[in-house]
């Protein structure tokens, strides 16, 4: 029995089924629309001459590495990006000053709270000692004598001292948390400044090389220029949708607004300028890391033999100071979370880890985010280190294939990000009503639908 048949028969008695069906329709429509639109571009791309397709792919990749759009019509955007970085630097500098003041203030308040706690501790110890001595001297039977006001005062003083100690402890803990938050804010602001200073240097360098990229763009035939612009706009729209869907997903799961805002900002920074994911394909990966352990390059190959040759080329090309990993399978790379070990994806992973999700939900969300990330990783070695000129095949074809994959599987993962948790929520609503043989058949049919979606 199909999903629509199930809705027609049981929609009136099974809460959540119609909403589940509506979300399922949206899920399919989102993915299908992206694939249909992308197919038109792929067909036009395929009609380009081989030399034009290669020139287009090389230009896309060089523009991605430079983080600047090669399209002469977008010159103002390149200048605007540099201005935006400098504005962000000014804001980050202000945050550092504010964070330093907050750390100093929190430090002073923490010291006062600690002193108050120590004073309360001494008072509590003194009151407890006085009460203990009085009990030892007069015996417990005298405590029942309400006329003995001295002992009653001692009991009261002991009780008040303990309450004061608890309040002082709570205040000290609160001030300690405030100081920790202030220190974290300072560290984040410093990290932002460091990143933005690097981006500023890159943006300045990109502006210097922009004239050459503009000339290369102008040298492309009109059809190749149309493909460049359409692919650029599609990628920009796709990654913008991923950013918004990610923010909405985290917000639905209970993440605080400031963390969501920061992650959206980091997402935009990661994709600054223009971005064409020109990834290799295959189930074998080789990862290059710098001296700090950050991923400098991720390359894929479709056969083990090709991967071993690629690894040798990477070792020769990157040289001292870089560590080239052994050939690994894609699933091992994802499992090890090398892809999300630093920077934006590490911060995103930490945010997901703080959500109140069961292990299965967290694993599915992490897998979706990782797949979106891996699908868009650029192989920076191709243009930056010239490896495609050393006999490693597939560069110009990969640009077109990468576009088709990102608009296809990328759209599917985006739809998961938007709807999977909401569909699962409707299943939970229906779960309580799944009783009797008929309802068990509904359960099986709908659950199979969700399993296929995942």
Long-range contacts (C-beta under 8 A, 24 or more apart in sequence): 1-441, 1-445, 2-445, 3-445, 3-446, 3-449, 6-442, 6-445, 6-446, 10-438, 10-439, 10-442, 13-433, 14-430, 14-433, 14-439, 14-442, 15-429, 15-430, 15-433, 16-426, 16-427, 16-428, 16-429, 16-430, 17-426, 17-430, 17-442, 17-446, 19-426, 20-423, 20-426, 20-427, 20-430, 20-446, 23-419, 23-422, 23-423, 23-426, 24-419, 24-423, 24-449, 24-453, 26-415, 26-418, 26-419, 27-415, 27-416, 27-418, 27-419, 27-423, 27-453, 28-415, 30-411, 30-414, 30-415, 30-418, 30-419, 31-411, 31-412, 31-414, 31-415, 33-411, 34-238, 34-407, 34-408, 34-410, 34-411, 34-414, 35-407, 35-408, 35-411, 37-234, 37-407, 38-234, 38-403, 38-404, 38-407, 38-408, 41-227, 41-230, 41-231, 41-234, 41-403, 42-400, 42-403, 42-404, 44-223, 44-226, 44-227, 44-230, 45-227, 45-231, 45-400, 45-403, 46-400, 47-223, 48-221, 48-223, 48-224, 48-227, 49-221, 50-396, 52-220, 52-221, 52-223, 52-224, 53-224, 53-396, 53-397, 53-399, 53-400, 54-395, 54-396, 55-216, 55-219, 55-220, 55-224, 56-220, 56-224, 56-227, 56-228, 56-396, 56-399, 57-278, 57-395, 57-396, 57-398, 57-399, 57-400, 58-383, 58-395, 58-396, 59-213, 59-216, 59-217, 59-220, 59-228, 60-228, 60-231, 60-276, 60-278, 60-399, 61-276, 61-278, 61-378, 61-382, 61-383, 61-395, 61-399, 62-213, 62-216, 62-383, 63-213, 63-273, 63-274, 63-276, 64-273, 64-274, 64-275, 64-276, 64-277, 64-278, 64-378, 65-378, 65-380, 65-383, 65-384, 66-202, 66-205, 66-206, 66-209, 66-210, 66-213, 66-273, 67-199, 67-202, 67-203, 67-206, 67-272, 67-273, 67-274, 67-275, 68-203, 68-206, 68-207, 68-209, 68-210, 68-213, 68-273, 68-274, 69-232, 69-273, 69-274, 70-210, 70-213, 70-214, 70-216, 70-217, 70-228, 70-274, 71-214, 71-217, 71-225, 71-228, 71-229, 71-232, 72-214, 72-217, 72-218, 74-274, 75-210, 75-214, 78-203, 78-206, 78-207, 78-210, 78-273, 79-207, 81-203, 81-272, 81-273, 82-200, 82-203, 82-204, 82-207, 85-196, 85-199, 85-200, 85-203, 85-272, 86-200, 88-192, 88-196, 89-193, 89-196, 89-197, 89-200, 92-189, 92-192, 92-193, 92-196, 93-193, 95-185, 95-189, 95-192, 96-186, 96-189, 96-190, 96-193, 99-182, 99-185, 99-186, 99-189, 100-186, 102-182, 102-185, 102-186, 103-179, 103-182, 103-183, 103-186, 105-182, 106-175, 106-178, 106-179, 106-181, 106-182, 107-179, 109-175, 109-178, 109-179, 110-172, 110-175, 110-176, 110-178, 110-179, 112-175, 113-168, 113-171, 113-172, 113-174, 113-175, 113-176, 114-172, 116-168, 116-171, 116-172, 117-165, 117-168, 117-169, 117-171, 117-172, 119-168, 120-161, 120-164, 120-165, 120-167, 120-168, 120-169, 121-165, 121-168, 123-161, 123-164, 123-165, 124-158, 124-161, 124-162, 124-164, 124-165, 126-161, 127-154, 127-157, 127-158, 127-160, 127-161, 127-162, 128-158, 128-161, 130-154, 130-157, 130-158, 131-155, 131-157, 131-158, 188-262, 195-269, 199-269, 199-272, 203-272, 203-273, 206-273, 231-276, 231-403, 232-274, 232-276, 234-403, 234-407, 235-275, 235-276, 235-277, 235-403, 235-406, 236-275, 238-406, 238-407, 238-410, 238-411, 238-414, 239-267, 239-271, 239-275, 239-376, 241-414, 242-267, 242-372, 242-410, 242-414, 242-417, 243-267, 243-268, 245-414, 245-417, 245-418, 246-348, 246-369, 246-417, 248-418, 249-365, 249-417, 249-418, 249-421, 250-351, 250-352, 250-355, 252-421, 252-422, 253-355, 253-356, 253-357, 253-365, 253-421, 254-355, 254-356, 255-351, 255-354, 255-355, 259-351, 262-347, 263-344, 263-347, 263-348, 263-351, 266-344, 266-347, 266-348, 267-344, 269-344, 270-343, 270-344, 275-376, 275-378, 276-378, 276-399, 276-402, 276-403, 277-375, 277-376, 277-377, 277-378, 277-402, 277-406, 278-378, 278-379, 278-382, 278-395, 278-398, 278-399, 278-402, 279-375, 279-376, 279-377, 279-378, 279-379, 279-398, 279-402, 279-405, 280-379, 280-394, 280-398, 281-394, 281-398, 281-401, 281-402, 281-405, 282-306, 282-307, 282-330, 283-329, 283-330, 283-331, 284-327, 284-328, 284-329, 284-330, 285-325, 285-327, 285-328, 285-329, 285-330, 285-333, 286-310, 286-311, 286-314, 286-324, 286-325, 286-326, 286-327, 286-328, 287-324, 287-325, 287-328, 287-333, 287-338, 288-314, 288-318, 288-322, 288-323, 288-324, 288-325, 288-381, 289-322, 289-323, 289-325, 290-321, 290-322, 291-321, 291-322, 293-341, 293-342, 294-341, 294-342, 294-343, 295-338, 295-339, 295-341, 295-342, 296-322, 296-380, 297-379, 297-380, 297-381, 298-339, 298-377, 298-379, 299-379, 299-381, 300-330, 300-379, 301-327, 306-392, 309-392, 310-387, 310-392, 313-387, 313-390, 313-392, 314-381, 314-387, 317-381, 317-385, 317-386, 317-387, 317-390, 318-381, 318-385, 330-374, 333-374, 334-367, 334-370, 334-371, 334-374, 337-370, 339-370, 339-373, 339-374, 339-377, 340-369, 340-370, 340-373, 345-369, 345-370, 345-373, 361-421, 361-424, 364-420, 364-454, 365-421, 368-413, 368-416, 368-417, 368-420, 369-417, 371-409, 371-413, 372-410, 372-413, 372-414, 372-417, 375-405, 375-406, 375-409, 375-410, 375-413, 376-406, 376-410, 416-453, 416-454, 420-453, 420-454, 423-450, 423-453, 424-450
